[in-house]
Amino acid sequence: MAETPKETEQSPLIQADFEKIKQTVASHFQTEESLLEHGIPTYYLKQPQETKHNFLKLLKDLETMNLVAFLRKAENRIVLRVIPKPQTKPSNILLNWALFFATIGTTFLTGYILSLEFVDKGLMASPFIGAAAFTAAIMTVLGAHEMGHKLTANKNGMDATPPYFIPGPPPIGDLLGFGTFGAVIMQKSLPPNRDALFDIGSSGPIVGLPASLDWFFPQFIRGRFQVAEFLHPLFSNCSRFILSDFRQTAMWFCTRLLLRDGSE
């Protein structure tokens, strides 16, 4: 009962723009029926016709009108609905920077603690050197991984936050801490299709894998066993990241080869 007045108030505005939206949709799709369902412009598309690329073009045109579309299949009919683009709150970039510097601090402390043993053995001149190397390696791998997600989201026209780095505890007693719990980005708008969602999810491992290899394998290839020995606690953990990134990267390429150019 309470929603009825709201729909009635919005309907004239949508009705006034309905013809303009209809023309925009008709420039990309062949429609067999156009109507307003509960105040929402709805279009039933003729079949068969190409939908994937035309839908992406339609989204770009609707972006200028501050609208977004959804393409679904219901009861053997392809239905296109157009609604106002949802409003999103701006990101608080200060929080991102605060977490970034906090994670630098916790990883630096972790690297310092791990280096003390090697300084005592005469394998390292200063624990600050080990702390700096540890921090640079961790932040580079995490940053590359998350920026892979972020840049791919931007490429697909999606709004996503900058990376949120998550500080963690240093080693405590016999428990080996790494100074961080990783990093995440938050998606603030819907993906245009499943292909874009898949690309965003896989882009992190694809970008993070070379960054991981660039930091760790040269230490062994060049014969820097002392540095490699220091990095062993980090390498033993990051090797799991490398294998995980490798598996996900291989899966991405295989799936991309198998995907049909259909209406996904």
Backbone torsions as a table, in degrees:
resi	resn	phi	psi	omega
1	MET	NA	-41.4	-176.6
2	ALA	-71.8	-22.0	-176.9
3	GLU	-84.0	-17.3	-175.3
4	THR	-62.6	-47.2	178.0
5	PRO	-60.4	-36.6	-178.4
6	LYS	-64.3	-43.2	179.0
7	GLU	-64.9	-38.7	-179.7
8	THR	-65.3	-37.3	179.8
9	GLU	-70.5	-33.5	-177.3
10	GLN	-81.8	-27.0	-173.3
11	SER	-58.5	-44.8	179.7
12	PRO	-59.1	-38.7	179.8
13	LEU	-64.6	-45.5	178.9
14	ILE	-66.3	-38.6	178.9
15	GLN	-61.8	-39.3	-179.4
16	ALA	-65.1	-34.3	-179.5
17	ASP	-92.9	-3.2	-172.9
18	PHE	-60.3	-43.1	-178.0
19	GLU	-65.5	-38.2	178.3
20	LYS	-65.0	-43.0	178.2
21	ILE	-65.0	-39.8	180.0
22	LYS	-61.1	-41.7	178.3
23	GLN	-65.3	-39.1	178.9
24	THR	-63.8	-44.0	179.2
25	VAL	-64.9	-41.6	-178.0
26	ALA	-65.1	-22.5	178.8
27	SER	-74.1	-11.4	-178.7
28	HIS	-121.0	-25.3	-175.7
29	PHE	-133.0	154.3	169.1
30	GLN	-92.2	120.5	-176.7
31	THR	-108.5	146.4	176.1
32	GLU	-105.7	-14.5	179.2
33	GLU	-158.4	135.5	178.0
34	SER	-131.1	131.2	-177.9
35	LEU	-160.0	169.6	173.2
36	LEU	-102.7	118.5	176.9
37	GLU	-110.7	109.3	-178.2
38	HIS	56.7	38.9	178.7
39	GLY	80.4	5.2	-178.2
40	ILE	-108.4	121.2	175.5
41	PRO	-58.6	121.6	-175.3
42	THR	-128.2	136.4	-176.1
43	TYR	-133.4	130.0	174.9
44	TYR	-99.9	121.9	-171.9
45	LEU	-90.5	147.1	174.5
46	LYS	-70.9	150.1	178.2
47	GLN	-125.8	146.0	-3.9
48	PRO	-88.8	154.0	172.5
49	GLN	-162.4	155.1	-179.6
50	GLU	-69.9	131.5	-175.5
51	THR	-120.8	-31.1	-172.3
52	LYS	-60.1	-58.7	-175.2
53	HIS	-72.1	-35.8	177.7
54	ASN	-65.2	-34.3	178.8
55	PHE	-66.5	-39.6	177.7
56	LEU	-64.1	-38.3	177.3
57	LYS	-66.8	-39.0	178.5
58	LEU	-62.9	-41.5	179.5
59	LEU	-59.3	-38.8	178.6
60	LYS	-65.4	-39.5	178.1
61	ASP	-68.4	-39.7	-180.0
62	LEU	-70.5	-25.1	179.3
63	GLU	-58.2	-37.8	179.7
64	THR	-68.6	-19.3	178.9
65	MET	-100.5	6.3	-178.5
66	ASN	59.2	41.4	179.5
67	LEU	-124.8	163.0	176.7
68	VAL	-140.5	152.2	-176.5
69	ALA	-121.6	156.1	175.5
70	PHE	-128.0	132.9	179.6
71	LEU	-115.8	119.0	-177.9
72	ARG	-135.2	159.6	174.7
73	LYS	-110.5	123.0	-177.7
74	ALA	-138.1	124.4	178.3
75	GLU	53.0	47.4	177.3
76	ASN	63.7	20.4	175.4
77	ARG	-125.0	144.3	177.8
78	ILE	-93.3	120.5	-174.0
79	VAL	-114.2	131.9	176.8
80	LEU	-116.2	125.1	178.7
81	ARG	-122.1	143.0	-177.6
82	VAL	-121.8	128.8	180.0
83	ILE	-134.9	162.6	174.3
84	PRO	-61.0	144.6	-179.8
85	LYS	-67.4	127.3	-179.9
86	PRO	-61.3	141.3	178.2
87	GLN	-79.5	140.7	178.1
88	THR	-121.4	146.2	178.4
89	LYS	-78.6	140.9	177.4
90	PRO	-65.4	147.1	179.8
91	SER	-73.7	146.5	175.1
92	ASN	-90.0	92.8	-174.3
93	ILE	-63.4	-24.4	178.4
94	LEU	-63.4	-34.5	177.7
95	LEU	-66.2	-40.3	178.1
96	ASN	-61.0	-45.0	179.9
97	TRP	-66.3	-39.6	-179.9
98	ALA	-62.5	-44.9	178.6
99	LEU	-67.6	-34.7	178.7
100	PHE	-61.4	-51.1	-178.4
101	PHE	-70.2	-32.6	176.3
102	ALA	-64.4	-40.2	179.3
103	THR	-68.7	-36.6	174.0
104	ILE	-59.1	-43.2	-179.6
105	GLY	-64.1	-44.5	-177.6
106	THR	-71.7	-36.4	177.8
107	THR	-72.1	-34.1	177.4
108	PHE	-65.2	-41.9	177.7
109	LEU	-63.0	-41.0	178.2
110	THR	-62.1	-46.2	178.7
111	GLY	-62.7	-36.6	178.5
112	TYR	-63.8	-45.9	-179.2
113	ILE	-64.2	-42.7	179.7
114	LEU	-66.0	-27.4	-176.6
115	SER	-80.2	-20.8	-175.5
116	LEU	-58.0	-39.8	-180.0
117	GLU	-61.4	-39.3	-176.9
118	PHE	-77.3	-28.2	174.0
119	VAL	-67.5	-42.0	178.6
120	ASP	-62.5	-31.9	-179.8
121	LYS	-85.4	-2.0	-179.0
122	GLY	77.3	15.4	-179.5
123	LEU	-89.1	-10.2	-178.3
124	MET	-146.4	139.6	-175.5
125	ALA	-71.9	-39.4	-175.5
126	SER	-148.0	141.1	176.7
127	PRO	-66.9	-20.1	178.0
128	PHE	-67.9	-31.0	177.2
129	ILE	-65.7	-47.6	178.0
130	GLY	-63.4	-39.4	179.7
131	ALA	-63.3	-41.4	179.9
132	ALA	-66.0	-42.0	179.5
133	ALA	-65.7	-42.8	179.4
134	PHE	-60.8	-47.4	-178.7
135	THR	-63.6	-44.6	-178.8
136	ALA	-62.3	-41.2	-179.0
137	ALA	-65.0	-50.2	-178.4
138	ILE	-61.3	-48.6	-175.6
139	MET	-68.6	-33.0	178.3
140	THR	-67.4	-46.1	-178.5
141	VAL	-65.3	-47.8	179.8
142	LEU	-64.1	-43.7	-179.1
143	GLY	-63.1	-43.4	179.7
144	ALA	-63.8	-42.1	-180.0
145	HIS	-60.2	-50.2	-176.7
146	GLU	-71.5	-35.3	177.9
147	MET	-68.7	-26.5	172.7
148	GLY	-60.8	-44.5	175.2
149	HIS	-62.0	-47.4	-174.4
150	LYS	-63.0	-48.9	-176.9
151	LEU	-66.8	-36.3	178.0
152	THR	-68.8	-37.1	175.7
153	ALA	-61.8	-44.3	178.1
154	ASN	-63.1	-39.5	179.6
155	LYS	-61.7	-33.5	-179.6
156	ASN	-90.4	12.4	176.3
157	GLY	75.0	22.2	-179.8
158	MET	-103.1	147.9	177.8
159	ASP	-92.7	125.1	179.1
160	ALA	-140.2	152.5	-178.8
161	THR	-76.1	160.0	167.1
162	PRO	-64.1	165.9	-178.4
163	PRO	-62.9	139.4	169.9
164	TYR	-102.3	107.1	175.7
165	PHE	-79.4	141.1	-175.1
166	ILE	-113.8	107.7	178.4
167	PRO	-68.0	151.5	179.7
168	GLY	-138.1	174.4	-176.6
169	PRO	-75.9	151.5	171.7
170	PRO	-77.3	178.7	177.3
171	PRO	-59.5	131.5	178.7
172	ILE	-125.7	111.6	-178.3
173	GLY	63.5	-127.3	178.8
174	ASP	-87.7	-2.0	-179.9
175	LEU	-87.5	124.5	-178.0
176	LEU	-90.2	108.7	174.9
177	GLY	-99.4	156.9	-178.2
178	PHE	-116.5	7.8	175.7
179	GLY	77.7	1.1	179.6
180	THR	-160.0	151.7	173.4
181	PHE	-104.2	14.1	178.6
182	GLY	106.0	-152.8	-179.7
183	ALA	-155.1	156.4	-179.7
184	VAL	-142.1	158.2	164.8
185	ILE	-120.4	158.0	-179.7
186	MET	-116.0	131.5	179.6
187	GLN	-82.3	126.4	-175.5
188	LYS	-109.4	-3.5	175.9
189	SER	-143.9	162.1	-175.4
190	LEU	-77.3	147.1	175.9
191	PRO	-71.0	148.5	179.8
192	PRO	-66.4	-32.5	176.7
193	ASN	-160.2	-179.0	-177.0
194	ARG	-70.5	-28.8	176.9
195	ASP	-60.5	-45.9	-179.5
196	ALA	-63.8	-41.6	179.1
197	LEU	-62.7	-40.5	179.0
198	PHE	-66.4	-43.1	-179.8
199	ASP	-63.2	-39.6	-179.7
200	ILE	-65.3	-42.7	-179.8
201	GLY	-66.3	-34.9	-175.7
202	SER	-89.4	-16.2	-176.0
203	SER	-67.7	-27.8	177.6
204	GLY	-61.4	-54.5	176.6
205	PRO	-61.0	-36.0	-178.2
206	ILE	-63.7	-42.0	179.4
207	VAL	-80.8	-35.4	-177.5
208	GLY	-71.6	-28.9	-178.7
209	LEU	-61.2	-51.2	178.0
210	PRO	-60.9	-35.8	178.9
211	ALA	-64.5	-38.5	178.2
212	SER	-66.2	-46.9	-179.0
213	LEU	-63.5	-37.5	-177.5
214	ASP	-64.2	-29.5	-178.6
215	TRP	-84.7	-35.2	-166.6
216	PHE	-104.2	-44.7	-176.0
217	PHE	-64.3	-38.1	179.0
218	PRO	-59.1	-28.0	179.8
219	GLN	-62.2	-34.8	179.2
220	PHE	-84.4	-39.3	-178.6
221	ILE	-62.6	-39.4	-177.7
222	ARG	-83.8	-3.5	176.8
223	GLY	77.9	24.6	179.1
224	ARG	-86.9	73.6	-171.8
225	PHE	-68.3	-30.1	-179.5
226	GLN	-67.2	-45.4	178.0
227	VAL	-66.6	-40.4	179.4
228	ALA	-62.5	-37.9	178.8
229	GLU	-65.4	-38.7	177.9
230	PHE	-65.0	-39.9	-176.5
231	LEU	-80.1	-2.0	-176.1
232	HIS	-55.7	-45.3	178.1
233	PRO	-58.5	-39.5	177.9
234	LEU	-71.0	-42.7	-176.2
235	PHE	-65.4	-37.9	-179.1
236	SER	-62.0	-32.8	177.7
237	ASN	-82.2	-44.1	-177.1
238	CYS	-70.9	-21.6	175.9
239	SER	-60.0	-33.0	175.9
240	ARG	-67.7	-37.0	175.7
241	PHE	-63.4	-42.3	-178.0
242	ILE	-62.7	-47.3	179.5
243	LEU	-63.5	-39.4	178.2
244	SER	-64.4	-45.0	177.9
245	ASP	-62.4	-39.1	-179.6
246	PHE	-64.2	-44.7	179.8
247	ARG	-63.2	-43.7	-178.3
248	GLN	-69.3	-35.4	177.4
249	THR	-65.7	-45.4	178.2
250	ALA	-61.8	-39.6	178.8
251	MET	-63.6	-38.5	-179.4
252	TRP	-62.5	-47.4	-179.0
253	PHE	-64.5	-42.2	-179.5
254	CYS	-64.6	-43.8	-179.5
255	THR	-66.3	-38.8	178.9
256	ARG	-62.1	-36.7	178.7
257	LEU	-69.1	-31.5	-176.7
258	LEU	-87.4	-18.3	-178.1
259	LEU	-64.5	131.3	175.6
260	ARG	-84.5	154.3	179.8
261	ASP	-82.9	65.7	-177.0
262	GLY	-112.3	-165.8	-177.7
263	SER	-90.1	75.1	178.9
264	GLU	-94.8	NA	NA
